[in-house]
């Protein structure tokens, strides 16, 4: 029998890539979405509102997955300020409903709960900057607690800023959309708050491959940082975009204040995982995606 994997948030940016990856790897993919999945011909669809505990219990009872990749949730910092309870429901409590359903009906399912690089330090409340961080930290705390209390086989993955082709609200995709919209002009002006802010950017396809390795080799109860290991400023990102298009790009920024991020070794390297997609290829694929989207309009 083929291995089965339940992927929540299957219609989202990472979810679509994950469904395609695991389908090509020979898995039976059960895609959990709130609307029709774009690749429904290749995956099994299972519509479910993950904030409904009863519906989640029915889902797990019906599917009995061998693996779970939990990607669903509210991932917008701005929306978390406007609707903090919605963020908690979609991130923290939806995860708790999944964990409890697994405990009752499918305790052997090996799960990856995807956290966030924006989690805050529980020992330092001043590090809590927005409700989104609270919701994601709570989500991970619930997963760790159910691993400790009920010995569920759960692994935590905390990705950095994921980039690549597909619908994304990430900064690289937003910049690419603006560039492609003015691709036939001689010049485009991009407004960024701070072009010197540095971030770790990782191609979403490399991240999905990391999740697959974690499902195979990851240690239960462990938390793994999923990142490239290199920081890039927005200025460097825009300069790379400039090499890929003919339009001249002018940058207007509110401030030029360099920020540093600490790059630490990741336990994923011990599992023989390394990113393989160069930044320039990721950015080129993002431009191609938005170019194709414009052609469909």
MOHUVEN-V598334 format. One record per backbone hydrogen bond with DSSP energy under -1.0 kcal/mol. CO is the residue of the C=O (numbers start at 0). NH is the residue of the N-H. If there is no record, write none. Layout:
co:CO nh:NH
co:CO nh:NH
//
This chain:
co:2 nh:27
co:3 nh:66
co:4 nh:29
co:5 nh:68
co:6 nh:31
co:8 nh:11
co:11 nh:15
co:12 nh:16
co:13 nh:17
co:14 nh:18
co:15 nh:19
co:16 nh:20
co:17 nh:21
co:18 nh:22
co:19 nh:23
co:20 nh:24
co:21 nh:26
co:22 nh:25
co:27 nh:4
co:28 nh:43
co:29 nh:6
co:30 nh:45
co:31 nh:9
co:32 nh:47
co:36 nh:39
co:38 nh:41
co:38 nh:42
co:43 nh:30
co:48 nh:51
co:51 nh:55
co:52 nh:56
co:53 nh:57
co:54 nh:58
co:55 nh:59
co:56 nh:60
co:57 nh:61
co:58 nh:62
co:59 nh:63
co:65 nh:109
co:66 nh:5
co:67 nh:111
co:68 nh:7
co:69 nh:113
co:75 nh:79
co:76 nh:80
co:77 nh:81
co:78 nh:82
co:82 nh:86
co:83 nh:87
co:84 nh:88
co:85 nh:89
co:86 nh:90
co:87 nh:92
co:88 nh:93
co:91 nh:95
co:92 nh:96
co:93 nh:97
co:94 nh:98
co:95 nh:99
co:96 nh:100
co:97 nh:101
co:98 nh:102
co:99 nh:103
co:100 nh:104
co:101 nh:105
co:105 nh:108
co:109 nh:67
co:110 nh:154
co:111 nh:69
co:112 nh:156
co:115 nh:118
co:120 nh:123
co:123 nh:126
co:124 nh:127
co:129 nh:133
co:130 nh:134
co:131 nh:135
co:132 nh:136
co:133 nh:137
co:134 nh:138
co:135 nh:139
co:136 nh:140
co:137 nh:141
co:138 nh:142
co:139 nh:143
co:140 nh:144
co:141 nh:145
co:142 nh:146
co:143 nh:147
co:144 nh:148
co:145 nh:149
co:145 nh:151
co:146 nh:150
co:151 nh:153
co:152 nh:110
co:153 nh:220
co:154 nh:112
co:155 nh:223
co:156 nh:114
co:157 nh:225
co:160 nh:201
co:162 nh:203
co:169 nh:173
co:170 nh:174
co:171 nh:175
co:172 nh:176
co:173 nh:177
co:174 nh:178
co:175 nh:179
co:176 nh:180
co:179 nh:182
co:181 nh:184
co:185 nh:247
co:187 nh:249
co:189 nh:251
co:192 nh:254
co:193 nh:196
co:194 nh:234
co:195 nh:258
co:196 nh:233
co:198 nh:231
co:199 nh:160
co:201 nh:162
co:202 nh:206
co:203 nh:207
co:204 nh:208
co:205 nh:209
co:206 nh:210
co:207 nh:211
co:208 nh:212
co:209 nh:213
co:210 nh:214
co:211 nh:215
co:212 nh:216
co:213 nh:217
co:218 nh:221
co:221 nh:155
co:223 nh:157
co:225 nh:159
co:231 nh:198
co:232 nh:236
co:233 nh:237
co:234 nh:238
co:235 nh:239
co:236 nh:240
co:237 nh:241
co:238 nh:242
co:240 nh:243
co:247 nh:187
co:249 nh:189
co:251 nh:191
co:265 nh:268
co:267 nh:270
co:267 nh:272
co:268 nh:271
co:277 nh:281
co:278 nh:282
co:279 nh:283
co:280 nh:284
co:281 nh:285
co:282 nh:286
co:283 nh:287
co:284 nh:288
co:285 nh:289
co:286 nh:290
co:287 nh:291
co:288 nh:292
co:289 nh:293
co:290 nh:294
co:291 nh:295
//
